[in-house]
Structure formats: structure tokens, C-alpha cells
Amino acid sequence: MREIIFDTETTGFDPRSGDRLVEIGCVELIDRRETGVTFHAYFNPERDMPAAAEAVHGLSIQFLSDKPLFATRVDELLEFLGDAPLVAHNAAFDFGFVNAELARAGRGALDMARMCCTVQMARKLHPGAKHSLDALCTRYGIDRSHRVKHGALLDAELLAHLYIEMTGGRQIGLGLAASTASATAPVTAAPAASRGPDRPYREPRPHKASAAELARHAEFVAGLNQPLWLDTV
């Protein structure tokens, strides 16, 4: 199953008030494993960058001024996304900005049915706890020491690790095919040659107690002081 983990950086909180998308980072998962395939782009927002937003992600208008417009790379982005489910942290926010940019570019909106929100997942798994990306990475032991500021691709990579852990960890499915094959394969004795010339062959011992062993066991049981099984009689 192919899934896309993605994150965005913007000029603010609301695309309806003129805020724009300035960065997107996407990470591909196949069967809940990272493939190493990513999509990353910066965009010229065609407007100023509020100081509060720049303080979060560090992207200045000077840096973004020579970057392409969203419409220039929209086809690449849509091709990368394909029809895969889209996973984001506070996904409604990211979907809102991407869909606003798609509308500006004359493209159809992403279907909200494709949306998977890790904040909503975290609220169900850990009610009452903090659900920020930083807090959840700490909870699941995901190293984020290299995260000085928000960055779309870096945050998408962290979220990919988090999503894998929140949905069962990396051990799900590992080795099942081999285990099944081993369980169904016939068991055969090793050939005599594999035992080595210096190791004499011994007949396997029957797994049945001898008369002497049964007598010793009966004697041992008779000497027990208030055995537990008598409490049920």
C-alpha cells in the first residue's frame, strides 16, 4: 500500500485571508516503510512574509523571491501524490492550503476522503496528553535534535517515523512469511554425516516414563504437604 506523508509551511494560518503556501515536503511509504522517495519544493508566495511566520520556519521573502510559483510545479506535485492516502499532522490545515493553491492554479481540490490526520489519531491513542509533533516524537523516542526550526521535508520525515510507530511500529509483518514457511515445512532428521565422525550415534530416547520413574514420582507426590490441587476438591 502506498501512502504519502506530507507537511507544509505557510505565511500564516488562513488561506482565505490571503496567506500562501511557501514550502511542501512529501515522503513516500510503501507498506508502512519509507522508500527514500521524496518530493520537496519552495514557492514564491507573491506577498510579504510576516515576522511571526518567519520566526517559525526561517523562510524570508528574500530567500523565496527567486523560487517558482506553485502553478509552475503543480503537475509534478500531483503526479507524485497520485491517488495515495495523504497523512499530515493537523491535516485539515495542510489540506486547506494545498487546495487553495490548487484552486489558484485552476486544478481540482484534493479529496478530503484521502486525508489521515495524526493529531486525531494521537487524541484517540493518548487522550489528555500533548499532541504536538515535538511532544509525540518525545513520547515515541524519535530523535528530533536536528530540528531547530520547522521545515516541511524534515517535519514530514519525522512524521513518517511517528506514523509508523503510532500504527504498530516497524515490526508488523516482519518475518511472517519465513515463519509460516518454517511452520509448514516438514521436519526431517539431520543426515548421519552431519553429526561428524567423532560423535557416536545414539538411538533417540522414548518420551515415556519408566516404571521406576513413575514409582519415584508417586512417592514424591505422597510426601507433599497440602498440595494446591486438593483445595479444589
C-alpha positions as CSV (number, residue, x, y, z in Angstrom):
1,M,0.0,0.0,0.0
2,R,1.4,3.4,-1.0
3,E,0.9,6.4,1.4
4,I,2.3,9.9,1.3
5,I,3.3,11.7,4.5
6,F,3.4,15.5,3.9
7,D,3.9,18.8,5.6
8,T,3.6,22.4,4.6
9,E,5.0,25.8,5.6
10,T,3.0,29.0,5.0
11,T,2.8,32.7,5.5
12,G,0.1,32.4,8.2
13,F,-2.9,30.4,9.3
14,D,-5.7,31.1,6.9
15,P,-5.6,30.9,3.1
16,R,-8.9,32.6,2.9
17,S,-7.3,35.8,4.2
18,G,-4.5,35.8,1.7
19,D,-2.0,33.5,3.4
20,R,0.0,31.4,1.0
21,L,1.9,28.1,0.8
22,V,5.7,28.6,0.7
23,E,7.0,25.0,1.2
24,I,5.8,21.4,0.9
25,G,7.7,18.2,1.7
26,C,6.4,14.7,0.9
27,V,7.7,11.3,2.0
28,E,6.6,8.1,0.3
29,L,5.7,5.0,2.3
30,I,5.1,1.5,0.8
31,D,3.6,-1.0,3.2
32,R,4.4,1.4,6.0
33,R,8.1,1.5,5.2
34,E,10.0,4.6,3.8
35,T,11.2,4.1,0.3
36,G,13.6,7.0,0.2
37,V,11.5,8.7,-2.5
38,T,10.5,12.3,-1.6
39,F,9.1,15.5,-3.1
40,H,10.2,18.9,-1.8
41,A,9.6,22.4,-3.1
42,Y,9.7,26.0,-2.1
43,F,7.3,28.5,-3.7
44,N,7.3,32.3,-4.2
45,P,4.2,33.4,-2.3
46,E,3.9,36.7,-4.2
47,R,3.5,38.6,-1.0
48,D,5.4,39.6,2.1
49,M,6.4,37.2,4.9
50,P,5.1,38.1,8.3
51,A,7.7,38.2,11.0
52,A,5.8,35.7,13.2
53,A,5.7,33.1,10.4
54,E,9.4,33.7,9.5
55,A,10.3,33.1,13.2
56,V,8.7,29.6,12.9
57,H,10.2,28.3,9.7
58,G,13.0,30.8,8.9
59,L,11.9,31.3,5.3
60,S,12.4,35.0,4.4
61,I,10.8,36.7,1.3
62,Q,14.4,37.3,0.1
63,F,15.0,33.6,0.1
64,L,11.7,32.8,-1.6
65,S,11.7,35.6,-4.2
66,D,13.5,33.5,-6.8
67,K,11.6,30.3,-6.2
68,P,9.0,29.1,-8.6
69,L,5.3,29.8,-8.3
70,F,3.1,26.9,-7.1
71,A,1.5,26.7,-10.5
72,T,4.9,26.0,-12.1
73,R,5.3,22.8,-10.2
74,V,1.7,21.7,-9.6
75,D,1.9,18.9,-12.2
76,E,5.0,17.4,-10.5
77,L,3.3,17.5,-7.2
78,L,0.0,15.9,-8.4
79,E,2.0,13.2,-10.2
80,F,3.9,12.4,-7.0
81,L,0.8,12.3,-4.8
82,G,-1.1,10.1,-7.3
83,D,-4.1,8.6,-5.7
84,A,-2.4,7.6,-2.4
85,P,-3.8,8.4,1.1
86,L,-2.3,11.6,2.4
87,V,-1.1,11.7,6.0
88,A,-0.4,15.0,7.8
89,H,-0.3,16.4,11.3
90,N,-3.3,18.6,11.8
91,A,-4.2,17.6,8.3
92,A,-7.1,19.9,7.7
93,F,-4.7,22.9,7.9
94,D,-2.4,21.4,5.2
95,F,-5.2,20.3,3.0
96,G,-6.7,23.8,3.2
97,F,-3.6,25.4,1.9
98,V,-2.8,22.9,-0.8
99,N,-6.4,23.1,-2.0
100,A,-6.3,26.9,-2.0
101,E,-3.2,26.8,-4.2
102,L,-4.7,24.2,-6.5
103,A,-7.8,26.4,-7.0
104,R,-5.5,29.3,-7.9
105,A,-3.8,27.1,-10.4
106,G,-7.1,26.0,-11.9
107,R,-6.9,22.5,-10.6
108,G,-9.4,20.4,-8.7
109,A,-9.2,20.1,-4.9
110,L,-7.7,17.1,-3.1
111,D,-10.5,14.7,-1.9
112,M,-10.8,15.1,1.8
113,A,-11.6,11.4,2.0
114,R,-7.9,10.8,1.3
115,M,-7.0,12.7,4.5
116,C,-5.4,10.9,7.5
117,C,-4.7,13.2,10.5
118,T,-2.1,12.1,13.0
119,V,-3.4,14.7,15.5
120,Q,-6.8,12.9,15.5
121,M,-5.0,9.6,15.9
122,A,-3.0,10.9,18.8
123,R,-6.1,12.2,20.6
124,K,-7.6,8.7,20.5
125,L,-4.4,6.9,21.5
126,H,-3.3,9.4,24.2
127,P,-6.3,11.4,25.4
128,G,-5.4,14.3,27.6
129,A,-1.7,14.3,26.5
130,K,0.1,16.9,24.4
131,H,-0.3,16.2,20.7
132,S,2.2,18.4,19.1
133,L,4.8,16.8,16.7
134,D,7.6,17.6,19.3
135,A,5.6,16.0,22.2
136,L,4.7,12.9,20.2
137,C,8.3,12.4,19.0
138,T,9.4,12.6,22.6
139,R,6.7,10.1,23.6
140,Y,7.8,7.6,20.9
141,G,11.5,8.1,21.3
142,I,12.0,9.7,17.9
143,D,15.2,11.8,17.7
144,R,14.4,15.4,16.7
145,S,17.6,17.0,18.0
146,H,18.3,18.3,14.4
147,R,15.0,20.2,14.3
148,V,15.9,23.8,15.1
149,K,13.1,25.3,13.0
150,H,10.1,23.9,11.3
151,G,10.8,22.6,7.8
152,A,8.3,20.9,5.5
153,L,10.5,18.0,4.4
154,L,12.2,17.5,7.8
155,D,8.8,17.5,9.6
156,A,7.4,15.1,7.0
157,E,10.3,12.7,7.7
158,L,9.7,13.0,11.5
159,L,6.0,12.5,10.9
160,A,6.7,9.4,8.8
161,H,8.6,7.8,11.7
162,L,5.8,8.9,14.1
163,Y,3.1,7.5,11.9
164,I,4.8,4.1,11.6
165,E,5.2,3.9,15.4
166,M,1.6,5.0,16.0
167,T,0.3,2.4,13.7
168,G,2.1,-0.5,15.3
169,G,5.8,0.1,14.8
170,R,8.3,-1.4,12.3
171,Q,8.0,-5.0,13.4
172,I,4.5,-5.5,12.0
173,G,4.7,-8.1,9.2
174,L,8.4,-8.7,9.5
175,G,9.4,-12.3,9.1
176,L,5.8,-13.7,8.9
177,A,6.4,-15.3,5.6
178,A,9.5,-17.0,6.7
179,S,7.8,-18.1,10.0
180,T,4.9,-19.5,8.1
181,A,7.1,-21.4,5.7
182,S,9.1,-22.8,8.6
183,A,5.9,-23.9,10.4
184,T,4.5,-25.7,7.5
185,A,7.8,-27.3,6.3
186,P,8.3,-31.0,7.2
187,V,10.8,-31.7,9.9
188,T,13.5,-34.1,8.9
189,A,16.4,-35.6,10.8
190,A,19.8,-34.4,10.0
191,P,21.8,-36.9,7.9
192,A,24.3,-39.0,9.8
193,A,27.2,-37.5,8.0
194,S,26.4,-34.1,9.6
195,R,27.0,-35.4,13.1
196,G,30.7,-35.8,12.5
197,P,32.9,-38.9,12.6
198,D,33.8,-38.5,16.3
199,R,30.3,-38.3,17.6
200,P,28.7,-41.8,18.1
201,Y,25.1,-42.3,17.0
202,R,22.6,-42.8,19.8
203,E,19.1,-44.1,19.5
204,P,16.5,-41.5,20.5
205,R,15.1,-42.0,23.9
206,P,11.4,-42.8,24.1
207,H,9.5,-40.0,25.8
208,K,7.8,-42.2,28.3
209,A,8.5,-42.6,32.0
210,S,9.9,-45.9,33.1
211,A,8.2,-48.0,35.9
212,A,11.0,-46.9,38.3
213,E,10.4,-43.2,37.4
214,L,6.7,-43.5,37.9
215,A,7.2,-45.1,41.3
216,R,9.6,-42.3,42.4
217,H,7.1,-39.7,41.2
218,A,4.2,-41.3,43.2
219,E,6.4,-41.4,46.3
220,F,7.2,-37.7,45.9
221,V,3.6,-36.7,45.4
222,A,2.6,-38.7,48.5
223,G,5.0,-36.7,50.6
224,L,3.7,-33.3,49.6
225,N,2.1,-31.2,52.4
226,Q,-1.3,-29.9,51.4
227,P,-0.8,-29.8,47.7
228,L,-2.7,-27.0,46.0
229,W,-4.9,-29.2,43.8
230,L,-6.6,-30.6,46.9
231,D,-8.1,-27.2,47.6
232,T,-10.3,-27.6,44.6
233,V,-11.7,-31.0,45.7
